[in-house]
Amino acid sequence: MRSYNFEPLWRSTIGFDRLFDLAEAAAQHAGEDHYPPYNIERLGEDHYQISLALAGFSPDEISVTAEQNVVTVEGDKAEKTDRDFMYQGISTRRFKRQFNLADYVQVKSAAFDNGLLKIELVREIPEAMKPRRIAVNGVAGGNVKQIDSKAA
């Protein structure tokens, strides 16, 4: 995997630390396990959904944790020794999958249906952070004073 040097960008940018950390982490984890398979969809301008295929798991064997800018999904299947598989193609191994979220993206809900875990995300920008129109006050023509200076 190609390694990128962000050193030149550090010298001329301020406040992009998290972005560079995410890029470096993505480069390091490029060869990691891709289990379980998942989709990330944009459902609207500020509405997203993560879907994970979790065949063989039940809702009580899955945990979803939302922390600041990170959603973590973990699964731990209890091993049953009373089964004798001739072939086992459905993987039910333990997993931990993390998704990094942008600022102001929050987990709205999580639902498990027909082997799919669906996590709804929404971006809610606080009112204080939204753009607002600022009134521009003008100076009336009668309030302007001119100061004369006399040269000596």
Summary of the structure (lengths in Angstrom):
residues: 152
radius of gyration: 26.9
end to end distance: 77.8
largest distance: 110.8
contacts: 260
relative contact order: 0.16
helix: 16%
strand: 32%
